[in-house]
């Protein structure tokens, strides 16, 4: 994922991502045309219009 983000600034098509649980989603700031998703152990803020990653919180879900 990181290589694709570095080169193109967007997530690879078909990447396994899932939505944040509602309790986490509601505690994060809202931003128009974006959403947070989980990719591996990272939380990624995605622009829903372009599918580009706006921000990445690395290894926040690692136990």
WOURZI-V150496 format. One line per field, one symbol per residue. phi: phi as a letter, one per 30 degrees, with the letter a starting at -180 (. if undefined). burial: # if it has 16 or more other ideal C-beta (glycine too) atoms within 10 Angstrom, else .. Layout:
# WOURZI-V150496
phi = ???
burial = ???
This chain:
# WOURZI-V150496
phi = .ddddddcibdddiddbbddeeddeddcdcbehbacbcbhccccccdddciddcabcdhdcdc
burial = #...#.....#........#...............####..######.....#..........
